[in-house]
Amino acid sequence: MRKKFLVTGGAGFIGSHLCENLLNKGNEVICFDNLSTGKLKNIEHIKNKVIFVKGDANSFNDLEVIFKENKLSGVFHHAAIVGVKRTMESPVDVLNDIESARNILNLALKYGKPKIIFASSSEVYGEPVEIPELENGHINAQIPYAVTKLYCEKLMSAYWQKYKLPTCSLRFFNVYGPRQESSDYGFVIGIFIKSVLRGMSPVIYGDGTQTRDFVYIDDNVEASIKALESRTNGEVINIGTGRPTTILDLAEKIIALCGLKKNLKPKFIKHRDDVRHRFPDIGKMKNLLNFTSRYNLKSGLEKTINWYKKEI
């Protein structure tokens, strides 16, 4: 039997890839998005296969129609305000995303108890006290976006504990790949690639020694689907490669792989607020999901750069 899944935020970067992967596995997919940051262009290539519904996840009524009219096998909850710049400019609006989590949980409880996979973030760790970061280790969420994600994680766990509603929260680290936003509201890899392809130096805030764990989109999506299929109820799981990369090394790799100007060098701007190090312990991901990333940084960047070359 074909299964039917709901992906909120399905027209966004990660959501659109998730919709595509689920369709390729022979499932029916409802892509739910208010298009505030998601784009119809992201699902243009699957528009004849996916069921697109424009709606607001913060609206109980918008979502209830979906749950009431469809027997869902699972829900991937990605709808949220995303991007550091955007979330810092709208700190109060970010808190509204708590309402969407409540809506999803209560509707799932009311209509068949489909499993919910919640897209959380490594931002909950804040400035880390320990490296690598453990799911049950020190949490230092300070900005509203991080606090909201953490609160929603607690909601997910609480609904499993009290109502046995199957849930799992995934702490995504730095996901990248085709279709990711590369504007000032976007993310570092897309911004770097766009700059380099236009012959401009990638701008590094700080000295470039800060580290991140970059996860190619296909690995992120595969891990998310495995979380739905595995015994992960009530769990919180880091999703990463476990391989930290400095921002300077990232910039230099992108310059080399773009193959344009050999003499192009990163430009440094003083910056005091950036988190120094962020990368996860992935033991729980390996044990519970039986999953490790397939893409190293070079192979993921190559696929991403090839996509951007067609777009810029």
N, C-alpha and C positions, 0 to 999 in steps of 0.2 A: 504494500500500500504506500502511496505517496504521502509524505508528511507535509504539514503546513506550518511555516514559521513566520513569526512577526519580527521585523527588524525596525526598531524605532531609530530615527536618525539615519535611515537607510539610504538617503541620497548624499550623505557625507562621504568623506574620504574612506574611512574604515568600513562604514556601513554599506557602501556601494560594492566594495570588494566582497564583503560577507554575503550580500544578496546574490552576487554572481556565483560564488562558490557553492552556496546552497542549491541554486538552480542547476548547476552543473552536476550535482549529485542526485538529480532527479526529483527534487522537492518542489512544492509550491511555496512562494515567498510573497509576503505582503510587506512592501516598503512604505513605511509611515514617516513623513517628514513635513515640517512646516516651511521648509525652504528658506529659513532665515540665514543659514550658512550652507546648508546642503544645496546641491545644484542638480537640475534635471539632466544636465549634460553628463553627469557622472553615471547615470543609468540609461543613457540614450541607447547603448549597444544591447541592452536587455529589456527595452521597453515593451516588446511584444511577448515577453515571458513573465515579467514581474507584475504584480498587482500593486500599482502605486496609489496611495491614499494621502492626500494633503490634510494634515491635521496637527494640532498642538498637543504634545504629550502632557502638558500641564493642565489640559482640559479633560476631565473625567468623561464627559459626554462624547468627545471626539474619539477617545480610546474605546469606550464601552461598545460602540457600534462594531468595532473589529472583533472584540472578544465574544460578543453576543452572536454574531453571524458566522463565526468560523470556529471550527474545532482545532485549536492550536496545539501542536506538539512541543513547541518551545518558543521562548521570547528572548531576543537579544536586545537589551536596552542600552542604546547608544545615544539617544537624544540628549543633548546638553549644549551649553555654551562652551566653545572650545577655543584654544589658543591663548597663550600667556597675555599678550597685549589686550585682547578682547576681554578676557576675564578680569584683568586689572582695571580696565576702564569701566566695567559694569559689575562691580563687586556685589551690589545688592541684588541685581538681576540673577546672578549665579545661584543665589539661595533658592530661587524659585524651582530649581531643578529637583529639590527635595520633593516637591509636590508630584512631579512626574513619577518618581520612584514609588511613592505611596499609591498613586493611581494604578500603576502596573501590578503592584503586589495585591491590592484589594480586588482588582478585576480578575487576576489569575486565581485568587482564592475563590471567587464567586463562580468562575466559568472553567471548571475542569482541572485546575491545578497544573497547567503546563510549567515546565521548568524555566526559570529565569536566569539568564546570564547577564550580570551587570558589568558594564564597562567602567571600572574605576581607574585610578591613575597612580603612578609612582610619586606624584606630587604630595600624597599623604605623608610621605616620609620627611618632607621639608628639608632642612639642613641636617644631613644624617649624623647620627651619633656613632653608628657602627657601619662598617663596610665589609662584605656586601650586606645589603639590607634584607632582613628576615621578616616574614609576614607577622610573626608573633614578637618581633623585636620592638625597638624604640620608635615611636611615632611622634612626629614634630609638625603636624599640620597647623599652619598659621594663616595662610591666605584663604579668603572665602571659598575659592574653588576647591582647595584641598579639604577644607572642613566639610564642605558639602558632600564631596565624594566619600569621605570617611563616615559621615552620618548615614549616607545611603547604604554603605557596606553593613553598618550595624543594623539597619532596618532589614536588609536581606537575611542576615543571620538570625535575627529575632523571629522573623516569619517562619523560618525553618524550625526553630526551637519550639515555638508556641503552636503553630498550625501544621507543621510538617509539609509546608509548601516548599518544593525543591528550588533552591536558589544557589548561586555561586557568584562571587565577586572576583574579577580579574584585574589585578593592578598592572596596567599597561605601562611599559617603559617607552622609550622614544621610537614610535612606529613611523616608518617612512615608506615611500613608494610612489608609483604613478597615481595621479589625480590628487595628490596632497597640495593644499594651498601654499603658494609661494609669495604671497603679498606680505606687507608689513605685519599682517595679522596671522601669517602662516608659521611655518616651523623651519628649523635651522637648515636641514638638508635641502629642502626645496628652495629656500632663499639663497643658499650658497650656489646651488646648481644654476639658478636663473642668472645670478650675478656673473658667474664664470662664463656661461654660454654667451653672455652679452659683452664679454671682454673686460669685465670689471673685477676688481679684487674683492673676494669675500671678506666681510667685516666681522672680526672676532671681538666680542666684548670681554675684556680682561686679557690675561696673558696666554690663553689658549691651553693651559694645562688642566683645566677642569675636565672631568670625564663624564661620559654618558654611555648607556647601553642602547645601541641602535638595532631595532628589530624590523626586518623586512616584512611588508604587509602580508605576503602569503603565509609566512610563519605565524604571524599574529592571528590570522583568520583560522588557520588549521588548529591552533591551540584553543581558540574559542569554541570551535565545534567539538573538539575532543572534551572540553570541559562540560559541554551539554550532554555528551554521550557517556561520560565517566561517573564514577561514584564520588561526587564532589559536593554533595548537599551541605549547605551552611559554611562552606569553606571560602577562604580568601587566598588567592594564588598569584604570585608574581609571574608575569609573562615577559621573559627577556632571553638574551643569548648567554648571559653570564660572562660576556667579554667586553670589558670597558674600553672605550676609545677616547683619546683626548680630542678636544675641538680643533686644535691645531692639526693633528694628524688627519682628522676628517677633512678639513679644508684642503690640505695638501693632496689627499687622495682624489678629491673631486677635481682639482686643477689638473692632475695627471690624467685622470680618466676621460675628462672632456677633450683633452688633446688639442687645445687651441693655442694659447700663448704660453710658451715654455717659460717665459720670464715673469709670469704673473705670480704675485706673492700676496698672502693674506695681509689685510690692514687691521691694526689693533687699535681699539678705543678703550680708554680706562672705564672700568665698571666695577662697582663694589658689591652689588646685590646678588650676583649669580651664585647659585649653589655650586660648591666646589666639586663634589663627587656624587654620582648617583648611578649605582648599578646593583642588580639584585642577586640574592642567593636563589638559585633555580632548582634546588633539590626537591622542593614540593611539587613543582611543575613536572619534573622528571618522574617522580614516584606516582603521583595521582593521575597524570595525563599520559604517562608513558610517551613523553614528547621531548624532543630537543630540536633546536632550530636547524633548518637545512641550508640556509643561506648565510655565508659569511659576508662581511661588509663590502668587499670588492664585488662579489657577484650581484648583491642587491643593488649597489650603486650603479652598476653597469645597466641593469634593466631600467632603473629609474631615470638615468641620464638619457637613455635612448627614447624614453617616452617624452621627456622635456624637450628634446631636440625637435620633435614633431610639433610641439605646442608653442615654442617660442619663435 
